[in-house]
């Protein structure tokens, strides 16, 4: 479960960096990685939603902030 959470965090960080590159330069790394295939782009974007959902579940279920205080 911890490995899944780390993978989801890394995935979301990578997409965040790709979004910042697109925002600053106008060059879409996602389109470049997918070779312009819109189906592959949408599949990767849907995985981003799943990763965000998993992290929201993990934060609610395991409350890591409760151990800090």
Secondary structure, 3 states (H helix, E strand, C coil): CHHHHHHHHHHHHHHHHHHHHHHHHCCCHHHHHCCCCHHHHHHHHHHHHHHHHHHHHHHHHHCHHHHCC
